Amino acid sequence: MNRKILTAGVASGILALAVAGYAVADRGAQTGETPARADNFRLVDHTGFAQEMRRLHDAKAIVVVSQVNGDASSRAAAKKLETLKTAHPGVEFLMLNSSLDDDRAAIAAEAASQGYTIPVMDDEVQLVGEQLGVSYAGEAFVLDPKTLNIVYHGPVDASGAEKKAKGYLAEALADIEAGRAIQVSAVDGKGSAIRFPERARTEAHANISYADEIAPILEEKCVVCHQPGGIGPFAMTNYEVIKGFAPMIRESIRTDTMPPWHPDPTIGKFSVDYGLSNEQTRKLVHWIEAGAPRGDGADPLAAVEHVAPEWPLGEPDLVLEIPAYDLPAAGVVEYQYPYARNELTEGRWVRAATLMPGDRQGVHHILAGYMSEAPDHDRPTSGSWEASYGEYAVGGESFTVPDNIGVYLPPGGVMSFQMHYTPYGKEAVDNSKMGLYFYPEGHTPELVMRHSVIADTNIELPANTDRHEEIAYANFPNDAVLYSVFLHTHYRGQAAKFEMIKPDGERETLINLPRYDFSWQRTYEFAEPIDVPAGSKLVATYLYDNSVRNPGNPDPNEVVRWGDQSWEEMHYTSIYYHWKDETAVNQLADAEERLNNGRLMGMLDDSLDGKLQLAELSGSMGSRLAPRFAALDADSDGGLDAAELAPLAGMMRFGGD
């Protein structure tokens, strides 16, 4: 699905929702009073998973309770919630930590020590607690999932005579499940106070400078897409535009939709960071809630004419024209595998490449790889590529490597492409291009950038299932250095995590995507390359939402398996690395082969123990392998090791994204 199409529709919907609840929501944020309605929001919980309110539209009710680490009333409320959760299936229970004294790691430690099974959302910027009017630990809010109206507000529980005189959370939930009006919808409560310092600064928020504080944030984080010729649905060219879209901008920030940067900020560091800092987030939202005042000073956005360049890295050293494709207005377009002749008469080392879509609405993705000979058929060619040179998907176009490392491009042959097209209602002609950037002629970098894919083509998503997990890994036979990772699923992709398990068992999460957004595809380059000791496993874990809660789900009643088209699914992870013992002059002959030979084990071995058990067999491949399992188990130990599984390596079907 193309981001440019999605964004316009999403923008208008978010704008309508934001405007509808704008004035009401601000009252809670600015005064601490309970508003009539909660604004939609998305927060990461203590497990690293993103929780969003509007996603829970099919629940009977949504219960949100404020939580503070170590607080007795908070712990008592949490214990009661665990009981209510058992008694009220179909009700969503969540806790909200808005304490400035508790970070994510501390929240997770508290949840573990107290045995919480209810997610604790980390409201580190306090915007959600501000808007809800949270004031004390153990304060409960019950939301109508359809409207997000607050239908009950008060303590979770009480005791003795006080309880006999008042209604509490259990009574409110009983009323909801009985289909009757809540008899007592608001109860005064008390508990340990939670500090919200920004509530006392509402006058200061009205003095936030658009010219000196807001426009520079937009310039740094937003204008790259929101400029004439960019992929954003509107161009941030002046204050008037920003003022008009202010409610939508606020909603986008609160739901973590924009900027489209999805890594968990508590895990890993990357060479670029397109996300807002906590301070930038607070400043933008508080400025908008203050009415988005213009203030004094010249308009920085109007002073500079921004136009998206044709080539983001500058003019390439070599431009390859991808053969044009006539895109139909509708229907299914199978992957296309065109190629362009490589006219180089001498080999060159590539330091960067940009894949430039000709029709951004119709091109979903482009992959590129070298072949020494042109194919004499129209079948998929990606399995025969001798080297890879990056990938395009909405949000990421250019592939770059650090200094003194490169990818060799031999003379002659062809550059082959995998093209995924999505019809969008009218006929079009796509004229995509590839730009290549070389090291100086005659220069040989010290190191060779390698590329591999971790994939599970055996995935099977049950119907009507939320948070279904699939896992795959690559077992590295040699010491390596990892530079980047690209995580990819389709419409049902929900969240993703990429970890390293070292030979001694130490486990390190390298990147966590609390939510996966199919509309934005990025390669995440690590700020500092990651050492991967020989014998380490790089593990990709994906969660899928094949339920009615997924607004992009084509059919939650369908069992979904691997397939090229977006309504099918994938478990695809692209990585770039170099072998520590390899140089451009002395290249390793067998490391890539040994890595690839382990793909089948990495796809099927969900227990990560290096042996395939009969109980691990699943999906179409499992049904084919199960009858042969005993015969393959040469040592009769009940598991297949790498040597016993090796004859079946050809069973693995591998495709692109």
C-alpha positions as CSV (number, residue, x, y, z in Angstrom):
1,M,0.0,0.0,0.0
2,N,1.4,3.4,-0.9
3,R,2.2,5.9,1.8
4,K,1.2,8.9,-0.4
5,I,-2.3,7.5,-0.9
6,L,-2.7,6.6,2.7
7,T,-1.5,9.8,4.1
8,A,-4.1,12.0,2.5
9,G,-6.9,9.9,3.8
10,V,-5.4,9.4,7.2
11,A,-4.7,13.1,7.4
12,S,-8.3,14.1,6.8
13,G,-9.6,11.5,9.2
14,I,-7.1,12.5,12.0
15,L,-7.9,16.1,11.4
16,A,-11.7,15.5,11.8
17,L,-11.1,13.5,15.0
18,A,-8.7,16.0,16.4
19,V,-10.9,19.0,15.7
20,A,-13.9,17.2,17.2
21,G,-12.3,16.6,20.6
22,Y,-9.8,19.5,20.6
23,A,-11.4,21.9,23.1
24,V,-12.7,19.2,25.4
25,A,-9.4,17.4,25.6
26,D,-7.4,20.5,26.5
27,R,-9.4,21.1,29.7
28,G,-7.9,18.0,31.3
29,A,-4.4,18.7,30.0
30,Q,-4.4,22.3,31.4
31,T,-6.4,22.0,34.6
32,G,-6.2,18.5,35.9
33,E,-10.0,18.1,35.6
34,T,-11.4,14.9,34.1
35,P,-12.4,15.5,30.5
36,A,-15.5,14.0,29.0
37,R,-13.5,12.1,26.4
38,A,-10.0,10.7,26.1
39,D,-8.0,11.6,23.0
40,N,-6.6,8.6,21.1
41,F,-3.0,7.9,22.1
42,R,-0.3,5.3,21.6
43,L,2.2,4.4,24.2
44,V,4.8,1.7,24.6
45,D,4.2,-0.7,27.5
46,H,6.7,-2.3,29.9
47,T,7.1,-5.3,27.5
48,G,8.1,-3.0,24.6
49,F,4.8,-3.4,22.8
50,A,2.7,-0.3,21.6
51,Q,-0.8,0.1,23.0
52,E,-3.3,2.3,21.1
53,M,-6.8,3.1,22.3
54,R,-8.7,3.2,19.0
55,R,-7.3,-0.2,18.1
56,L,-9.3,-1.7,21.0
57,H,-12.7,-0.8,19.4
58,D,-14.1,-4.4,19.9
59,A,-13.5,-4.5,23.6
60,K,-16.5,-4.3,26.1
61,A,-14.7,-1.5,27.8
62,I,-11.2,-0.1,28.3
63,V,-9.9,0.4,31.8
64,V,-6.9,2.6,32.4
65,V,-5.5,2.9,35.9
66,S,-2.6,5.2,37.0
67,Q,0.4,3.4,38.4
68,V,3.5,4.5,40.3
69,N,6.4,2.2,41.2
70,G,6.7,1.2,44.9
71,D,3.5,3.0,45.8
72,A,1.3,1.0,48.2
73,S,-2.1,2.3,46.8
74,S,-0.9,1.7,43.3
75,R,0.1,-1.9,44.1
76,A,-3.2,-2.5,45.8
77,A,-5.1,-1.2,42.8
78,A,-3.0,-3.4,40.5
79,K,-3.7,-6.5,42.5
80,K,-7.5,-5.7,42.3
81,L,-7.1,-5.2,38.6
82,E,-5.7,-8.7,38.2
83,T,-8.8,-10.1,39.9
84,L,-11.1,-7.9,37.7
85,K,-9.3,-9.0,34.6
86,T,-10.2,-12.7,35.4
87,A,-13.8,-11.8,36.2
88,H,-14.4,-9.6,33.1
89,P,-13.1,-11.3,29.9
90,G,-13.5,-9.0,26.9
91,V,-12.6,-5.9,29.0
92,E,-9.2,-4.4,28.2
93,F,-7.1,-3.6,31.3
94,L,-4.1,-1.3,31.1
95,M,-2.1,0.7,33.6
96,L,-0.5,4.1,33.0
97,N,2.7,5.3,34.5
98,S,3.1,9.0,34.2
99,S,5.6,9.4,37.1
100,L,8.6,11.5,36.3
101,D,10.6,9.3,38.7
102,D,10.0,6.0,36.8
103,D,11.7,5.1,33.5
104,R,10.9,2.1,31.3
105,A,13.4,-0.2,32.9
106,A,12.2,0.6,36.4
107,I,8.6,0.1,35.3
108,A,9.5,-3.3,33.8
109,A,11.3,-4.3,37.0
110,E,8.3,-3.3,39.1
111,A,6.0,-5.3,36.9
112,A,8.2,-8.3,37.2
113,S,8.6,-8.1,41.0
114,Q,4.8,-7.6,41.5
115,G,3.8,-10.3,39.0
116,Y,1.8,-7.9,36.8
117,T,0.1,-9.5,33.8
118,I,-1.6,-6.2,32.8
119,P,0.5,-4.0,30.5
120,V,1.9,-0.8,32.1
121,M,2.2,2.0,29.6
122,D,5.1,4.4,29.9
123,D,3.8,7.9,29.7
124,E,7.3,9.4,29.9
125,V,6.3,12.8,28.4
126,Q,3.1,13.0,30.6
127,L,0.9,14.1,27.7
128,V,-1.6,11.3,28.2
129,G,-1.8,11.7,32.0
130,E,-2.1,15.5,31.5
131,Q,-5.0,15.1,29.0
132,L,-6.9,12.5,31.1
133,G,-6.5,14.7,34.2
134,V,-4.7,12.1,36.2
135,S,-3.9,13.3,39.7
136,Y,-3.1,10.3,42.0
137,A,-1.9,6.7,41.9
138,G,-4.6,4.1,41.6
139,E,-7.0,6.4,39.7
140,A,-9.2,4.6,37.3
141,F,-10.7,5.7,34.0
142,V,-13.2,3.5,32.0
143,L,-13.4,4.4,28.3
144,D,-16.1,3.5,25.9
145,P,-14.1,1.8,23.1
146,K,-16.2,3.2,20.3
147,T,-16.1,6.9,21.3
148,L,-13.3,7.0,24.0
149,N,-15.8,8.8,26.2
150,I,-14.9,8.5,29.9
151,V,-17.8,6.6,31.4
152,Y,-16.4,6.1,34.9
153,H,-13.7,7.9,36.8
154,G,-12.6,7.3,40.4
155,P,-10.8,4.8,42.6
156,V,-10.4,1.2,41.7
157,D,-11.7,0.0,45.0
158,A,-12.4,1.0,48.6
159,S,-13.2,-0.8,51.9
160,G,-15.5,-0.8,54.8
161,A,-18.3,1.7,55.2
162,E,-17.0,3.9,52.4
163,K,-17.4,1.1,49.9
164,K,-21.0,0.5,51.0
165,A,-21.9,4.1,50.3
166,K,-20.3,4.4,46.9
167,G,-19.9,2.7,43.6
168,Y,-16.5,1.7,42.3
169,L,-14.8,0.1,39.3
170,A,-16.3,-3.4,39.7
171,E,-19.8,-2.0,39.9
172,A,-19.2,0.2,36.8
173,L,-18.0,-2.9,34.8
174,A,-21.0,-4.9,36.0
175,D,-23.3,-2.2,34.8
176,I,-21.6,-2.1,31.4
177,E,-21.8,-5.9,31.0
178,A,-25.4,-5.9,32.0
179,G,-26.1,-3.3,29.3
180,R,-27.4,-0.7,31.7
181,A,-26.4,2.9,32.5
182,I,-23.5,3.1,35.0
183,Q,-25.2,4.0,38.3
184,V,-22.2,5.8,39.8
185,S,-20.0,7.2,37.1
186,A,-17.7,9.5,39.1
187,V,-16.3,9.0,42.6
188,D,-13.9,11.2,44.5
189,G,-10.7,9.4,45.2
190,K,-7.4,10.0,46.9
191,G,-3.9,8.5,46.8
192,S,-0.3,9.4,46.3
193,A,-0.2,12.6,44.2
194,I,1.5,12.5,40.8
195,R,3.3,15.6,39.8
196,F,2.5,17.2,36.4
197,P,4.7,20.4,36.4
198,E,3.5,21.5,32.9
199,R,0.0,22.1,34.2
200,A,1.2,25.1,36.1
201,R,2.9,26.5,33.0
202,T,-0.1,27.0,30.7
203,E,0.6,30.8,30.5
204,A,4.1,30.0,29.5
205,H,2.9,27.7,26.8
206,A,1.1,30.6,25.2
207,N,4.5,32.3,24.9
208,I,6.3,29.5,23.1
209,S,7.8,31.2,20.1
210,Y,6.7,29.9,16.7
211,A,9.6,31.6,15.0
212,D,12.4,30.6,17.4
213,E,11.2,27.3,18.8
214,I,8.4,25.6,16.7
215,A,9.5,26.3,13.2
216,P,13.1,25.0,13.8
217,I,11.6,21.7,15.1
218,L,9.5,21.4,12.0
219,E,12.5,22.3,9.8
220,E,14.6,19.6,11.4
221,K,12.1,16.7,11.6
222,C,9.3,17.3,9.2
223,V,10.1,19.5,6.2
224,V,12.2,16.8,4.5
225,C,8.9,15.1,3.6
226,H,6.5,18.0,3.9
227,Q,7.9,20.2,1.1
228,P,7.0,20.7,-2.6
229,G,7.9,17.5,-4.4
230,G,8.1,15.6,-1.1
231,I,6.1,12.6,-0.1
232,G,4.1,14.4,2.6
233,P,0.4,15.2,1.9
234,F,0.9,18.9,2.5
235,A,3.9,21.3,2.3
236,M,5.0,23.1,5.4
237,T,5.6,26.4,3.6
238,N,4.5,28.9,6.2
239,Y,2.8,29.5,9.6
240,E,-0.7,29.6,8.1
241,V,-0.3,26.0,6.9
242,I,0.9,24.9,10.3
243,K,-1.9,26.6,12.1
244,G,-4.5,25.0,9.8
245,F,-3.0,21.5,10.4
246,A,-2.2,22.1,14.1
247,P,-4.9,19.7,15.4
248,M,-3.8,17.0,13.1
249,I,-0.2,17.5,14.0
250,R,-1.1,17.2,17.7
251,E,-3.1,14.0,17.0
252,S,-0.2,12.5,14.9
253,I,2.3,13.2,17.7
254,R,0.1,11.7,20.4
255,T,-0.5,8.5,18.4
256,D,3.2,8.4,17.4
257,T,2.2,8.4,13.7
258,M,4.5,11.3,12.8
259,P,7.3,11.6,12.4
260,P,7.4,8.1,11.0
261,W,10.3,6.8,13.1
262,H,9.5,3.6,14.8
263,P,12.4,2.2,16.9
264,D,12.0,2.0,20.6
265,P,14.1,4.9,21.9
266,T,15.2,2.9,24.9
267,I,16.9,0.3,22.8
268,G,19.8,0.9,20.4
269,K,21.3,4.0,18.8
270,F,21.1,4.7,15.1
271,S,23.1,6.8,12.6
272,V,20.1,9.1,12.1
273,D,17.1,9.7,14.4
274,Y,14.0,11.0,12.7
275,G,12.0,11.0,15.9
276,L,11.1,13.9,18.1
277,S,12.9,14.2,21.4
278,N,10.8,14.3,24.6
279,E,11.3,18.0,24.8
280,Q,10.4,18.6,21.2
281,T,7.2,16.5,21.7
282,R,6.2,18.5,24.8
283,K,6.8,21.8,23.2
284,L,4.9,21.1,20.0
285,V,1.8,19.7,21.8
286,H,1.7,22.4,24.4
287,W,2.1,25.1,21.8
288,I,-0.8,23.7,19.8
289,E,-2.9,23.3,23.0
290,A,-2.3,26.9,23.7
291,G,-3.9,27.8,20.4
292,A,-0.8,27.7,18.2
293,P,0.0,31.4,18.7
294,R,2.0,33.2,15.9
295,G,4.0,35.5,18.2
296,D,6.7,37.8,16.9
297,G,9.5,37.3,14.4
298,A,9.9,36.4,10.8
299,D,8.5,33.1,9.5
300,P,11.4,30.8,9.0
301,L,9.4,28.3,6.9
302,A,8.3,31.1,4.5
303,A,11.8,32.5,4.3
304,V,13.3,29.5,2.5
305,E,11.9,27.8,-0.5
306,H,12.3,24.0,0.0
307,V,12.1,21.7,-3.0
308,A,12.8,18.0,-2.8
309,P,15.9,17.2,-4.9
310,E,15.7,14.5,-7.6
311,W,18.6,12.7,-6.1
312,P,18.9,13.0,-2.3
313,L,22.7,12.1,-2.4
314,G,23.5,14.4,-5.3
315,E,24.1,13.6,-8.9
316,P,25.1,9.9,-9.3
317,D,28.2,8.7,-11.0
318,L,26.1,6.2,-13.0
319,V,22.4,6.2,-13.7
320,L,20.7,3.0,-14.8
321,E,17.3,3.3,-16.4
322,I,14.9,0.5,-15.3
323,P,12.8,-0.6,-18.2
324,A,9.4,1.2,-18.2
325,Y,6.3,-0.6,-17.0
326,D,2.7,0.0,-18.0
327,L,0.8,-0.1,-14.7
328,P,-2.9,-1.1,-15.0
329,A,-5.5,0.8,-13.1
330,A,-6.6,-2.3,-11.2
331,G,-6.0,-5.9,-10.7
332,V,-3.1,-8.0,-9.3
333,V,0.4,-7.3,-10.7
334,E,2.9,-10.1,-10.1
335,Y,6.4,-9.1,-9.2
336,Q,8.4,-7.9,-12.2
337,Y,12.1,-8.7,-12.8
338,P,13.4,-6.3,-15.4
339,Y,17.1,-5.6,-15.8
340,A,19.4,-2.9,-17.1
341,R,22.7,-3.5,-18.9
342,N,25.8,-2.5,-17.0
343,E,28.0,-0.6,-19.5
344,L,31.0,-0.4,-17.2
345,T,34.1,-1.7,-18.9
346,E,36.1,-1.8,-15.6
347,G,34.8,-2.9,-12.2
348,R,34.1,-0.2,-9.6
349,W,33.5,-0.2,-5.9
350,V,30.1,1.1,-4.9
351,R,29.9,3.4,-1.8
352,A,26.2,4.3,-2.2
353,A,23.1,3.7,-4.3
354,T,19.7,5.3,-4.7
355,L,16.7,3.5,-6.1
356,M,14.3,6.2,-7.4
357,P,10.7,5.3,-8.1
358,G,9.2,6.9,-11.2
359,D,5.6,6.6,-10.0
360,R,5.6,6.9,-6.2
361,Q,1.9,5.9,-6.0
362,G,2.4,2.7,-8.0
363,V,5.8,1.5,-6.9
364,H,5.7,-0.4,-3.6
365,H,9.3,-1.5,-3.5
366,I,12.4,-2.0,-5.6
367,L,15.3,-4.4,-4.9
368,A,18.5,-4.4,-6.9
369,G,21.2,-7.1,-7.5
370,Y,24.0,-7.8,-9.9
371,M,24.0,-10.8,-12.4
372,S,27.0,-11.5,-14.6
373,E,24.7,-12.7,-17.4
374,A,21.2,-11.5,-18.4
375,P,18.4,-14.0,-17.7
376,D,16.8,-15.7,-20.7
377,H,13.4,-16.0,-19.0
378,D,11.0,-13.8,-17.0
379,R,11.0,-15.9,-13.9
380,P,12.3,-14.5,-10.5
381,T,16.0,-13.7,-10.6
382,S,16.6,-12.5,-7.1
383,G,17.9,-15.9,-6.0
384,S,20.7,-15.6,-8.5
385,W,22.0,-12.2,-7.6
386,E,25.7,-12.2,-6.9
387,A,25.6,-8.9,-4.8
388,S,22.9,-6.6,-3.5
389,Y,22.8,-2.8,-3.7
390,G,20.0,-1.7,-1.4
391,E,16.3,-1.6,-1.4
392,Y,13.6,1.1,-1.9
393,A,10.3,1.3,-0.1
394,V,8.4,4.3,1.1
395,G,10.5,6.1,3.6
396,G,13.9,4.8,2.5
397,E,15.6,5.2,-0.9
398,S,19.3,5.3,-0.5
399,F,21.9,2.7,0.5
400,T,25.2,4.0,1.9
401,V,28.2,2.3,3.5
402,P,30.8,3.7,5.9
403,D,34.2,4.9,4.6
404,N,36.6,2.2,3.5
405,I,34.0,-0.5,2.9
406,G,32.2,-1.2,-0.4
407,V,30.3,-3.5,-2.7
408,Y,32.0,-4.5,-5.9
409,L,30.3,-4.0,-9.2
410,P,32.0,-6.0,-11.9
411,P,32.2,-4.8,-15.5
412,G,29.4,-5.9,-17.9
413,G,26.5,-8.1,-16.9
414,V,23.3,-6.6,-15.8
415,M,21.7,-5.0,-12.8
416,S,18.5,-7.0,-12.1
417,F,15.5,-5.5,-10.2
418,Q,12.6,-6.9,-8.3
419,M,9.6,-4.5,-8.8
420,H,6.5,-4.6,-6.7
421,Y,3.7,-2.6,-8.2
422,T,0.4,-1.7,-6.7
423,P,-2.4,-0.4,-9.0
424,Y,-4.1,2.7,-7.6
425,G,-7.1,3.4,-9.8
426,K,-5.7,4.8,-13.0
427,E,-3.3,3.6,-15.7
428,A,0.3,4.9,-15.4
429,V,3.7,4.4,-16.8
430,D,6.6,3.8,-14.3
431,N,10.1,5.0,-15.3
432,S,12.2,4.2,-12.2
433,K,15.9,4.7,-12.1
434,M,19.0,3.6,-10.1
435,G,21.8,6.0,-9.2
436,L,25.2,4.5,-8.3
437,Y,28.0,6.3,-6.4
438,F,31.5,5.0,-6.7
439,Y,34.8,5.3,-4.9
440,P,37.4,7.1,-6.9
441,E,38.6,5.2,-9.9
442,G,41.4,2.8,-8.9
443,H,40.5,2.9,-5.2
444,T,39.9,-0.4,-3.5
445,P,38.3,-0.1,0.0
446,E,39.7,-2.3,2.7
447,L,36.5,-4.2,3.5
448,V,33.6,-5.9,1.6
449,M,30.0,-5.2,2.6
450,R,28.0,-8.4,2.5
451,H,24.2,-8.9,2.4
452,S,22.0,-11.7,3.6
453,V,18.3,-12.3,4.4
454,I,16.7,-13.9,7.4
455,A,13.3,-15.2,6.3
456,D,10.6,-17.6,7.3
457,T,8.7,-18.7,4.3
458,N,6.8,-21.2,6.4
459,I,4.7,-18.7,8.4
460,E,1.1,-19.4,9.0
461,L,-1.2,-16.9,10.7
462,P,-4.3,-18.3,12.3
463,A,-7.6,-16.6,11.6
464,N,-8.9,-14.0,14.0
465,T,-5.7,-14.0,16.0
466,D,-4.0,-11.0,17.6
467,R,-0.3,-10.9,18.5
468,H,0.6,-14.1,16.6
469,E,4.4,-14.7,16.8
470,E,6.8,-16.0,14.2
471,I,10.5,-16.3,14.6
472,A,13.6,-17.0,12.4
473,Y,17.3,-16.6,12.8
474,A,20.7,-16.7,11.1
475,N,23.6,-18.6,12.7
476,F,26.8,-16.8,12.0
477,P,29.7,-19.2,11.3
478,N,32.5,-16.5,11.5
479,D,33.1,-13.3,13.4
480,A,31.3,-10.4,11.7
481,V,30.4,-6.8,12.1
482,L,26.7,-5.8,11.6
483,Y,25.9,-2.4,10.1
484,S,22.1,-2.3,9.4
485,V,18.8,-4.2,9.5
486,F,15.6,-3.8,7.4
487,L,12.5,-5.5,9.0
488,H,9.6,-6.3,6.7
489,T,6.1,-7.7,6.9
490,H,2.8,-6.9,5.2
491,Y,-0.6,-5.6,6.2
492,R,-0.8,-7.8,9.3
493,G,2.6,-6.9,10.6
494,Q,2.2,-5.6,14.1
495,A,5.6,-5.3,15.9
496,A,9.1,-6.6,15.4
497,K,12.2,-7.3,17.4
498,F,15.8,-8.1,16.3
499,E,18.1,-9.7,18.8
500,M,21.6,-11.3,19.1
501,I,22.2,-14.4,21.1
502,K,25.9,-14.9,21.7
503,P,27.5,-18.4,22.0
504,D,27.6,-18.0,25.8
505,G,23.8,-17.4,25.9
506,E,23.9,-13.7,26.5
507,R,20.9,-12.1,24.8
508,E,20.9,-8.5,23.5
509,T,18.0,-6.7,21.7
510,L,19.5,-4.6,18.9
511,I,16.3,-3.0,17.8
512,N,12.7,-3.1,18.9
513,L,9.8,-1.8,16.8
514,P,6.9,-1.5,19.3
515,R,4.6,-1.2,16.3
516,Y,5.3,-2.0,12.7
517,D,4.0,0.4,10.1
518,F,3.7,-1.2,6.6
519,S,3.3,2.3,5.2
520,W,6.9,3.2,6.0
521,Q,9.9,0.9,5.3
522,R,13.3,1.8,6.5
523,T,16.8,0.4,6.8
524,Y,18.0,1.1,10.3
525,E,21.8,1.8,10.4
526,F,23.4,1.4,13.8
527,A,25.3,4.4,15.1
528,E,28.1,2.0,16.1
529,P,28.5,-1.2,14.1
530,I,27.6,-4.4,16.2
531,D,30.2,-7.1,16.8
532,V,28.8,-10.5,16.1
533,P,31.0,-13.3,17.5
534,A,31.2,-16.5,15.5
535,G,28.4,-18.9,16.7
536,S,26.0,-16.1,17.4
537,K,22.4,-16.2,16.3
538,L,20.7,-13.0,14.9
539,V,17.0,-13.6,15.7
540,A,14.1,-11.8,14.1
541,T,10.8,-12.0,16.0
542,Y,7.6,-10.6,14.4
543,L,4.1,-10.2,15.8
544,Y,1.1,-10.2,13.5
545,D,-2.4,-8.9,14.0
546,N,-4.8,-11.1,12.0
547,S,-7.9,-9.8,13.9
548,V,-10.6,-7.3,13.5
549,R,-8.5,-4.8,15.5
550,N,-6.2,-4.4,12.5
551,P,-7.8,-1.7,10.3
552,G,-5.5,-2.8,7.4
553,N,-6.5,-6.5,7.6
554,P,-8.1,-7.6,4.3
555,D,-9.8,-10.6,5.9
556,P,-9.4,-11.6,9.6
557,N,-11.3,-14.9,8.9
558,E,-8.5,-16.1,6.6
559,V,-5.5,-18.2,7.5
560,V,-2.6,-16.3,6.0
561,R,0.7,-17.7,4.7
562,W,3.8,-16.4,2.9
563,G,3.2,-14.7,-0.4
564,D,4.4,-11.9,-2.6
565,Q,1.3,-9.8,-2.6
566,S,0.6,-7.4,0.3
567,W,-2.6,-9.2,1.4
568,E,-0.4,-12.3,1.9
569,E,2.4,-12.2,4.5
570,M,6.1,-12.2,4.9
571,H,8.7,-12.6,7.6
572,Y,11.7,-10.9,5.9
573,T,14.8,-9.3,7.5
574,S,17.6,-7.8,5.4
575,I,21.0,-7.3,7.0
576,Y,24.3,-5.8,5.8
577,Y,27.6,-6.8,7.5
578,H,31.2,-7.7,6.9
579,W,33.3,-10.7,7.9
580,K,36.0,-9.7,10.3
581,D,38.6,-12.0,8.7
582,E,37.8,-10.8,5.2
583,T,39.3,-7.9,3.2
584,A,38.6,-6.8,-0.4
585,V,42.0,-8.3,-1.4
586,N,41.6,-11.6,0.6
587,Q,37.9,-12.6,0.4
588,L,36.5,-15.6,2.3
589,A,35.4,-18.3,0.0
590,D,33.0,-20.3,2.2
591,A,31.6,-18.0,4.9
592,E,28.5,-16.9,2.8
593,E,27.9,-20.5,1.8
594,R,28.0,-21.7,5.4
595,L,25.7,-18.9,6.5
596,N,23.2,-19.7,3.8
597,N,23.3,-23.5,4.6
598,G,21.8,-22.7,8.0
599,R,18.7,-20.9,6.6
600,L,16.4,-23.9,6.9
601,M,17.3,-24.6,10.5
602,G,16.9,-20.9,11.3
603,M,13.5,-20.9,9.8
604,L,12.1,-23.9,11.5
605,D,13.9,-24.1,14.9
606,D,11.6,-21.9,17.0
607,S,13.2,-23.1,20.3
608,L,16.6,-21.6,19.1
609,D,18.5,-24.7,20.4
610,G,20.1,-25.6,17.1
611,K,18.0,-28.8,16.7
612,L,14.7,-29.3,15.0
613,Q,12.2,-31.2,17.2
614,L,9.1,-32.9,15.8
615,A,6.9,-30.7,17.9
616,E,8.4,-27.6,16.2
617,L,7.1,-28.6,12.7
618,S,4.3,-26.4,11.5
619,G,2.9,-24.9,8.4
620,S,3.1,-26.4,4.9
621,M,6.7,-27.3,5.3
622,G,6.1,-29.1,8.6
623,S,3.4,-31.3,7.0
624,R,5.9,-32.3,4.3
625,L,8.7,-32.9,6.6
626,A,6.9,-34.8,9.4
627,P,6.6,-38.1,7.5
628,R,10.3,-38.1,6.8
629,F,11.4,-37.0,10.3
630,A,12.3,-40.5,11.7
631,A,14.3,-41.5,8.6
632,L,16.3,-38.2,8.7
633,D,17.0,-38.6,12.5
634,A,20.1,-40.7,11.9
635,D,21.2,-40.9,15.5
636,S,17.6,-41.4,16.8
637,D,17.9,-38.7,19.4
638,G,14.6,-37.2,18.6
639,G,15.9,-34.1,16.9
640,L,17.5,-33.1,13.6
641,D,20.8,-31.3,13.7
642,A,22.3,-29.2,10.9
643,A,23.9,-32.2,9.2
644,E,20.7,-34.2,9.3
645,L,18.7,-31.3,8.0
646,A,21.2,-30.3,5.2
647,P,19.8,-32.6,2.5
648,L,16.5,-30.7,2.7
649,A,17.9,-27.3,2.2
650,G,16.2,-27.2,-1.3
651,M,12.8,-27.2,0.4
652,M,13.2,-23.6,1.4
653,R,11.4,-21.2,-0.9
654,F,12.8,-17.7,-0.7
655,G,11.4,-14.6,-2.3
656,G,11.7,-10.8,-2.0
657,D,9.6,-8.5,0.1
